[in-house]
């Protein structure tokens, strides 16, 4: 097979973990990222490779992905004012253009595709990508009262692409105390449950079945952050260590951000790889697709993600492959519904013989902020190079099931430029109108509950007779509504809703 000189290839990867306990080094995020890059460079056996890197693309840290006003709370020991440059300088890549990525779990896959495109278009010969988090170290020092200084103003410049999360804050939901992903994903989860015809207890068991293969993988992965990974029967069993963190989610089912992990990959021109004797390490990004979902409250059906399904379908089309030709997957697993939706999009069944995660997933392997999927990509590169797999599909997701990027990695090339396709997601085709002020009865689409100091908080999405969506919330008081929410299922129940304070509604009770 003739391979064009400018075909981009991934030639190496590196992954680092700095576990608490024996051997813990307490590395900063920049130190961890640099070590992952050093590991990737070392895997090439090309001693001066770092100095030849044209561009370094660094995934955005968690502390740089939040509004400036709350950053001091999440970065008590400070941070670099040019994180990408700090990493570049540590890794011996001072001559590289340092790029700081936008936030979102989809960003590693997006930026790998961008790196491949840059090389295909002749704008670079060698590009490195990496990311890291050291949240576990930060929290451990906070608990002990010890102080660190991670503040830094490195020499040189960098290109900051901004947070890119402007669409993730939804004022109407926030006004009803539905703010964080742990609040929002339960709304999707319950809607998915109902679409599958399951009771709440059946669904909780089902979530354990979905996630058990990920836990099995995490136990065997030497880069897993956590020494203790729950057994299959423990994932869906409430306990003191496995409490409800947001119905229907138990603690073991959701992403764990308290990690010290880093991952990196190196991409270069095929002819450059051949010059360096790396042609046998070449892994190709054979297929790629990305899509952005419509605004959260405009989505008609919260049980599905049309953008996700489109991205998976068209990544395979881009690769000119069928699902049966894919040997393994790394599906994004921030919350169970993300895994379920991806499996449904691909037609995979629970108990699939092919691996649905190469790492062990965000709940069990670790959830290093925006950089998780770099670990999935790094693992894909490694397993393909070791001939454990021929083709691996990596699905990456950001926001509230909002942004999707899917890559297919293979020993055989596809098109030279993964971003050259004209395929574009055109949207779901319809949308739901939001009622700005409503008083009357409505049918509950989905709901979430969480514990506040004052009691149990209920928030619902409901449809009025005009087909408009109404967001409403209130503290649950003793009565039929509370009984239904705690012991039954409020989905499809008819409730009474009244205006509350400005731009909010309250759930008064059952209609």
C-alpha positions as CSV (number, residue, x, y, z in Angstrom):
1,X,0.0,0.0,0.0
2,X,1.4,3.4,-1.0
3,X,1.2,5.9,1.8
4,X,1.6,9.6,1.1
5,X,4.6,11.3,2.7
6,X,2.3,13.9,4.5
7,X,0.0,11.3,6.0
8,X,-0.1,11.9,9.8
9,X,0.7,9.0,12.0
10,X,0.7,8.6,15.8
11,X,4.0,7.0,16.7
12,X,4.2,7.0,20.5
13,X,2.2,7.6,23.7
14,X,3.0,8.0,27.4
15,X,0.8,7.7,30.5
16,X,1.7,8.6,34.1
17,X,0.0,8.1,37.5
18,X,1.1,9.5,40.8
19,X,-0.9,7.6,43.4
20,X,-1.3,8.7,47.0
21,X,0.5,6.4,49.4
22,X,3.8,4.7,49.1
23,X,5.8,6.2,46.2
24,X,3.6,9.3,46.0
25,X,5.8,12.1,44.6
26,X,3.3,15.0,44.8
27,X,3.9,16.3,41.3
28,X,2.2,19.4,40.0
29,X,0.0,19.2,36.9
30,X,2.8,20.7,34.7
31,X,5.3,18.2,36.1
32,X,2.9,15.3,35.4
33,X,2.2,16.5,31.8
34,X,5.9,16.9,31.1
35,X,6.6,13.4,32.4
36,X,3.9,11.9,30.1
37,X,5.5,13.8,27.2
38,X,9.0,12.5,28.2
39,X,7.6,8.9,28.3
40,X,6.1,9.3,24.8
41,X,9.4,10.7,23.5
42,X,11.3,7.8,25.2
43,X,9.0,5.3,23.5
44,X,10.4,6.5,20.1
45,X,14.0,5.9,21.1
46,X,14.8,9.2,19.3
47,X,16.8,11.1,21.8
48,X,16.5,14.6,20.3
49,X,12.9,14.3,19.2
50,X,11.5,16.8,21.8
51,X,13.6,19.7,20.3
52,X,12.0,19.0,16.9
53,X,8.4,19.3,18.0
54,X,6.7,22.1,16.0
55,X,3.5,22.4,18.1
56,X,2.5,21.3,21.5
57,X,-1.2,21.1,22.2
58,X,-2.0,21.0,25.9
59,X,-5.5,20.1,27.2
60,X,-7.0,22.6,29.5
61,X,-6.8,21.9,33.2
62,X,-9.8,21.9,35.4
63,X,-8.9,25.0,37.3
64,X,-8.6,26.9,34.0
65,X,-12.0,25.7,33.0
66,X,-14.0,27.7,35.5
67,X,-15.0,31.3,35.9
68,X,-12.2,33.5,37.3
69,X,-14.3,34.4,40.3
70,X,-14.3,30.8,41.7
71,X,-10.8,29.8,40.5
72,X,-9.1,30.6,43.8
73,X,-11.4,28.1,45.5
74,X,-10.3,25.4,43.1
75,X,-6.6,26.4,42.8
76,X,-5.7,27.2,46.4
77,X,-2.0,26.8,45.6
78,X,-2.0,28.9,42.5
79,X,-1.4,27.9,38.9
80,X,0.7,28.8,35.9
81,X,-0.5,31.9,34.0
82,X,0.6,30.1,30.8
83,X,0.1,26.4,31.5
84,X,0.9,25.2,28.0
85,X,4.2,27.1,28.0
86,X,5.1,25.8,31.4
87,X,4.7,22.2,30.1
88,X,6.6,22.9,26.9
89,X,9.6,24.4,28.8
90,X,9.7,21.4,31.2
91,X,9.6,18.9,28.4
92,X,12.4,20.3,26.3
93,X,10.0,21.8,23.7
94,X,10.9,25.4,24.1
95,X,10.9,25.9,20.4
96,X,7.4,24.5,19.9
97,X,4.4,26.7,19.4
98,X,2.5,26.1,22.7
99,X,-1.3,25.9,22.3
100,X,-3.8,25.7,25.3
101,X,-6.9,23.9,24.3
102,X,-10.6,24.7,24.9
103,X,-12.3,22.9,27.7
104,X,-14.4,19.8,27.4
105,X,-14.0,16.0,27.4
106,X,-14.2,16.0,23.6
107,X,-11.1,18.2,23.3
108,X,-8.4,15.4,23.2
109,X,-10.0,13.8,20.2
110,X,-10.7,17.1,18.5
111,X,-7.1,18.3,19.0
112,X,-5.6,15.0,17.8
113,X,-7.7,15.4,14.6
114,X,-6.5,19.0,14.4
115,X,-2.9,17.9,14.8
116,X,-3.3,15.4,12.0
117,X,-4.9,18.0,9.8
118,X,-2.0,20.5,10.5
119,X,0.5,17.8,9.4
120,X,-1.5,16.8,6.4
121,X,-1.7,20.4,5.3
122,X,2.0,20.9,5.6
123,X,1.9,23.3,8.6
124,X,3.9,21.1,10.9
125,X,6.1,18.0,10.8
126,X,5.9,16.9,14.4
127,X,3.1,17.7,17.0
128,X,2.8,16.5,20.6
129,X,-0.4,16.6,22.6
130,X,-0.8,16.1,26.4
131,X,-2.8,16.9,29.5
132,X,-2.7,16.3,33.2
133,X,-4.5,16.8,36.5
134,X,-3.1,16.7,40.1
135,X,-6.3,17.2,42.0
136,X,-5.6,14.4,44.4
137,X,-2.3,15.9,45.5
138,X,-4.0,19.3,45.9
139,X,-6.7,17.9,48.1
140,X,-4.3,15.8,50.1
141,X,-2.3,18.9,51.0
142,X,-5.4,20.8,51.8
143,X,-6.4,18.1,54.2
144,X,-3.0,18.0,55.9
145,X,-2.8,21.8,56.1
146,X,0.5,21.8,54.1
147,X,1.1,24.6,51.5
148,X,2.2,24.3,47.9
149,X,3.2,26.9,45.4
150,X,2.1,26.0,41.9
151,X,2.1,29.7,40.7
152,X,4.3,30.2,37.7
153,X,5.0,32.8,35.0
154,X,7.1,30.9,32.5
155,X,9.3,32.4,29.8
156,X,7.9,32.5,26.3
157,X,4.5,32.8,24.8
158,X,1.5,30.5,24.1
159,X,-1.8,30.6,22.2
160,X,-4.8,30.2,24.5
161,X,-8.0,29.0,22.7
162,X,-10.2,30.0,25.7
163,X,-12.6,28.0,27.8
164,X,-15.2,27.4,25.2
165,X,-17.9,26.6,27.8
166,X,-20.2,29.5,27.4
167,X,-23.1,27.3,26.5
168,X,-22.7,25.0,29.5
169,X,-24.2,27.4,32.0
170,X,-28.0,27.4,31.7
171,X,-29.5,30.3,33.7
172,X,-33.0,28.8,33.9
173,X,-31.7,25.5,35.3
174,X,-29.3,27.3,37.7
175,X,-32.2,29.4,39.0
176,X,-33.8,26.1,40.0
177,X,-30.6,24.9,41.7
178,X,-29.8,22.5,38.8
179,X,-26.2,23.6,38.1
180,X,-23.5,21.0,38.0
181,X,-23.3,17.9,35.8
182,X,-24.2,15.8,38.9
183,X,-27.5,17.7,38.9
184,X,-28.1,17.6,35.1
185,X,-27.2,14.1,34.1
186,X,-29.8,12.5,36.4
187,X,-32.4,14.3,34.2
188,X,-31.0,12.4,31.2
189,X,-30.6,9.2,33.2
190,X,-34.3,9.0,34.3
191,X,-35.5,9.7,30.8
192,X,-33.3,7.0,29.5
193,X,-34.6,4.6,32.1
194,X,-38.2,5.2,31.2
195,X,-37.4,4.8,27.5
196,X,-36.0,1.3,28.4
197,X,-39.2,0.5,30.3
198,X,-37.4,0.0,33.6
199,X,-38.3,0.7,37.2
200,X,-35.9,2.6,39.3
201,X,-34.6,-0.6,41.0
202,X,-34.3,-2.4,37.7
203,X,-32.3,0.4,36.2
204,X,-29.9,0.7,39.1
205,X,-29.1,-3.0,38.7
206,X,-28.8,-2.4,34.9
207,X,-26.3,0.4,35.5
208,X,-24.1,-2.0,37.5
209,X,-24.2,-4.5,34.6
210,X,-23.2,-1.8,32.1
211,X,-20.3,-0.6,34.2
212,X,-19.0,-3.9,35.5
213,X,-16.7,-4.5,32.4
214,X,-15.1,-1.1,32.9
215,X,-14.3,-1.9,36.5
216,X,-12.8,-5.2,35.4
217,X,-10.5,-3.4,33.0
218,X,-9.5,-0.7,35.6
219,X,-8.4,-3.5,38.0
220,X,-5.9,-4.7,35.4
221,X,-4.6,-1.3,34.3
222,X,-1.3,-0.2,35.8
223,X,-2.2,3.5,35.3
224,X,-5.5,3.3,37.3
225,X,-5.5,5.9,40.0
226,X,-7.3,3.9,42.6
227,X,-6.0,0.9,44.4
228,X,-9.5,-0.3,45.2
229,X,-12.0,-0.8,42.4
230,X,-15.5,-2.1,43.4
231,X,-16.5,-5.6,42.4
232,X,-19.3,-6.0,39.9
233,X,-22.0,-6.7,42.6
234,X,-20.9,-3.6,44.6
235,X,-21.3,-1.0,41.8
236,X,-25.2,-1.0,42.1
237,X,-25.4,-1.8,45.8
238,X,-25.8,1.3,48.2
239,X,-23.5,1.3,51.1
240,X,-21.6,3.6,53.4
241,X,-18.8,3.8,50.8
242,X,-21.2,3.8,47.9
243,X,-23.8,6.4,48.8
244,X,-26.3,8.1,46.5
245,X,-24.7,11.2,45.0
246,X,-27.6,12.1,42.8
247,X,-30.5,9.7,42.1
248,X,-30.0,7.3,40.4
249,X,-26.3,7.6,40.6
250,X,-24.3,5.9,43.4
251,X,-20.8,7.1,44.0
252,X,-19.1,4.2,42.2
253,X,-21.0,5.0,39.0
254,X,-19.7,8.5,38.2
255,X,-16.5,10.1,37.2
256,X,-13.8,10.6,39.9
257,X,-11.8,13.8,39.4
258,X,-9.6,13.3,42.5
259,X,-6.7,11.9,40.4
260,X,-3.0,12.5,39.6
261,X,-2.8,11.4,36.0
262,X,-1.3,12.5,32.7
263,X,-1.2,11.3,29.1
264,X,0.5,12.3,25.9
265,X,0.8,11.3,22.2
266,X,3.1,12.2,19.4
267,X,2.0,12.7,15.8
268,X,4.3,13.2,12.8
269,X,4.5,13.0,9.0
270,X,4.7,9.5,7.7
271,X,8.0,10.2,5.8
272,X,9.5,11.7,9.0
273,X,8.5,8.5,10.9
274,X,10.2,6.4,8.2
275,X,13.3,8.5,8.4
276,X,13.4,7.9,12.2
277,X,12.8,4.2,11.8
278,X,9.3,4.5,13.4
279,X,7.2,3.2,10.4
280,X,6.4,0.0,12.3
281,X,5.0,2.0,15.2
282,X,2.7,4.1,12.9
283,X,-1.0,4.2,14.0
284,X,-3.4,6.1,11.7
285,X,-6.4,8.2,12.6
286,X,-8.4,6.4,10.0
287,X,-11.8,7.9,10.7
288,X,-13.1,11.0,12.5
289,X,-16.4,12.9,13.1
290,X,-17.6,15.5,15.5
291,X,-20.9,17.1,16.3
292,X,-22.5,19.6,18.7
293,X,-25.9,19.0,20.3
294,X,-28.5,21.7,20.4
295,X,-28.9,23.8,23.5
296,X,-29.9,21.8,26.5
297,X,-33.4,23.0,27.1
298,X,-34.3,22.9,23.4
299,X,-33.7,19.2,23.2
300,X,-36.9,17.4,22.5
301,X,-36.1,14.0,24.0
302,X,-33.6,13.9,26.8
303,X,-33.2,10.1,26.5
304,X,-31.2,10.4,23.3
305,X,-28.4,12.5,21.8
306,X,-28.8,12.8,18.0
307,X,-25.4,14.5,17.8
308,X,-23.7,11.6,19.5
309,X,-25.4,9.1,17.3
310,X,-24.4,11.0,14.2
311,X,-20.8,11.3,15.3
312,X,-20.4,7.6,15.8
313,X,-22.2,6.7,12.5
314,X,-20.1,9.2,10.5
315,X,-16.8,8.3,12.1
316,X,-17.3,4.8,10.7
317,X,-18.4,6.2,7.3
318,X,-15.3,8.4,7.4
319,X,-13.1,5.4,8.0
320,X,-15.0,3.3,5.3
321,X,-15.5,0.6,7.9
322,X,-18.3,-1.4,9.5
323,X,-18.8,-1.9,13.2
324,X,-17.7,-5.5,12.9
325,X,-14.2,-4.4,11.8
326,X,-13.6,-2.5,15.1
327,X,-11.8,-4.7,17.7
328,X,-12.3,-2.5,20.8
329,X,-13.7,0.7,22.0
330,X,-13.1,3.4,24.6
331,X,-16.5,4.9,25.3
332,X,-16.8,8.1,27.4
333,X,-18.1,7.2,30.8
334,X,-18.6,10.4,32.9
335,X,-22.0,9.1,33.8
336,X,-23.7,5.7,32.9
337,X,-26.1,7.3,30.4
338,X,-23.2,8.4,28.2
339,X,-22.0,4.8,28.0
340,X,-25.6,3.5,27.3
341,X,-26.2,6.0,24.6
342,X,-22.9,5.3,22.9
343,X,-23.6,1.5,23.0
344,X,-27.1,2.1,21.6
345,X,-25.7,4.2,18.9
346,X,-23.2,1.4,17.9
347,X,-25.7,-1.4,18.4
348,X,-23.6,-2.9,21.2
349,X,-25.3,-5.1,23.9
350,X,-24.4,-5.4,27.6
351,X,-21.9,-8.2,27.8
352,X,-20.3,-7.3,24.5
353,X,-17.2,-9.5,24.1
354,X,-15.1,-6.6,22.7
355,X,-13.8,-4.2,25.3
356,X,-15.9,-1.1,25.7
357,X,-13.1,0.7,27.6
358,X,-9.3,0.3,27.2
359,X,-8.6,2.2,30.5
360,X,-11.4,1.3,32.9
361,X,-13.4,4.5,32.4
362,X,-13.8,7.7,34.4
363,X,-15.5,6.1,37.5
364,X,-12.8,3.4,38.0
365,X,-9.6,4.3,36.2
366,X,-9.9,8.0,36.9
367,X,-11.4,11.1,35.5
368,X,-8.6,13.6,34.9
369,X,-10.8,16.5,33.8
370,X,-10.7,17.4,30.1
371,X,-7.8,15.0,29.5
372,X,-9.5,11.7,30.1
373,X,-9.8,10.7,26.4
374,X,-6.1,11.4,25.9
375,X,-5.7,8.2,28.0
376,X,-8.1,6.4,25.8
377,X,-6.2,7.5,22.7
378,X,-2.8,6.7,24.2
379,X,-4.1,3.2,25.2
380,X,-5.5,2.7,21.6
381,X,-2.0,3.6,20.2
382,X,-0.3,1.2,22.6
383,X,-2.6,-1.7,22.1
384,X,-2.4,-1.4,18.3
385,X,1.4,-1.1,18.4
386,X,1.5,-4.3,20.5
387,X,-0.8,-6.0,18.0
388,X,-3.5,-6.6,20.7
389,X,-5.9,-4.8,18.3
390,X,-6.0,-3.8,14.7
391,X,-8.6,-1.1,15.0
392,X,-9.9,0.9,18.1
393,X,-12.8,3.4,18.3
394,X,-12.5,6.2,20.9
395,X,-15.6,8.2,21.7
396,X,-15.1,11.5,23.5
397,X,-17.8,13.7,25.0
398,X,-18.0,17.1,26.6
399,X,-20.5,19.2,28.5
400,X,-24.0,17.9,29.2
401,X,-23.9,15.3,26.4
402,X,-23.2,18.4,24.3
403,X,-20.0,18.0,22.2
404,X,-18.9,14.8,20.6
405,X,-15.7,13.7,18.9
406,X,-15.1,10.2,17.7
407,X,-11.9,8.8,16.3
408,X,-11.0,5.4,14.8
409,X,-7.4,4.3,15.1
410,X,-6.0,1.6,12.9
411,X,-2.8,0.0,11.5
412,X,-4.1,0.9,8.0
413,X,-4.6,4.5,6.7
414,X,-7.7,6.1,5.4
415,X,-7.8,9.7,4.1
416,X,-4.8,11.9,4.6
417,X,-6.7,14.7,6.4
418,X,-9.3,13.6,9.0
419,X,-10.9,17.0,8.9
420,X,-11.2,17.1,5.1
421,X,-14.7,15.5,5.1
422,X,-17.7,17.7,4.1
423,X,-19.9,15.8,6.5
424,X,-21.5,18.2,9.0
425,X,-24.1,17.5,11.7
426,X,-27.2,19.6,10.8
427,X,-29.0,19.4,14.1
428,X,-31.8,17.4,15.5
429,X,-34.4,19.0,13.2
430,X,-36.8,20.2,15.8
431,X,-36.7,21.8,19.2
432,X,-38.8,22.3,22.4
433,X,-40.1,25.8,23.3
434,X,-39.6,26.9,26.9
435,X,-42.5,28.4,28.9
436,X,-41.3,31.7,30.4
437,X,-44.2,31.9,32.9
438,X,-46.7,29.2,33.6
439,X,-49.4,28.3,36.1
440,X,-51.4,25.1,35.8
441,X,-50.9,21.4,35.4
442,X,-48.1,19.7,33.4
443,X,-46.8,16.2,32.9
444,X,-43.4,15.3,34.3
445,X,-40.8,14.4,31.5
446,X,-38.0,13.7,34.0
447,X,-36.7,14.8,37.3
448,X,-33.7,15.0,39.7
449,X,-33.5,15.0,43.5
450,X,-30.7,16.1,45.8
451,X,-30.1,16.7,49.4
452,X,-29.8,20.2,50.7
453,X,-29.4,21.4,54.3
454,X,-33.1,22.3,54.2
455,X,-34.2,18.9,52.9
456,X,-34.8,17.0,49.7
457,X,-34.8,19.3,46.6
458,X,-36.9,18.2,43.6
459,X,-36.5,19.7,40.1
460,X,-38.6,18.6,37.1
461,X,-38.9,19.1,33.4
462,X,-42.5,19.0,32.6
463,X,-44.7,19.6,29.5
464,X,-47.8,21.7,29.6
465,X,-50.8,21.3,27.3
466,X,-49.3,23.6,24.7
467,X,-46.3,21.2,24.5
468,X,-44.0,23.8,26.1
469,X,-41.3,22.7,28.5
470,X,-41.6,24.1,32.1
471,X,-38.7,23.9,34.6
472,X,-39.9,23.8,38.2
473,X,-38.5,22.9,41.6
474,X,-39.2,22.9,45.3
475,X,-38.4,21.4,48.6
476,X,-40.3,18.1,49.0
477,X,-42.8,18.3,51.8
478,X,-44.6,15.4,53.4
479,X,-47.5,14.2,51.2
480,X,-48.3,12.3,48.0
481,X,-45.7,14.0,45.8
482,X,-42.9,13.2,48.2
483,X,-44.1,9.6,48.6
484,X,-44.2,9.2,44.8
485,X,-40.7,10.7,44.4
486,X,-39.2,8.6,47.1
487,X,-41.0,5.3,46.7
488,X,-42.4,5.4,43.2
489,X,-41.7,7.1,39.9
490,X,-42.8,10.7,39.2
491,X,-42.1,10.5,35.4
492,X,-45.4,10.9,33.5
493,X,-47.2,12.1,36.7
494,X,-49.3,15.2,36.4
495,X,-48.2,17.9,38.7
496,X,-49.4,21.4,39.6
497,X,-46.9,24.2,38.9
498,X,-47.0,27.9,39.9
499,X,-44.7,30.8,39.2
500,X,-42.3,31.5,42.1
501,X,-39.7,34.2,42.1
502,X,-38.5,35.8,38.9
503,X,-37.8,33.3,36.1
504,X,-38.6,30.3,38.3
505,X,-41.5,28.0,39.0
506,X,-42.3,25.7,41.9
507,X,-43.9,22.3,42.0
508,X,-46.9,22.6,44.3
509,X,-48.0,19.0,44.3
510,X,-49.7,16.2,42.3
511,X,-52.6,17.3,40.1
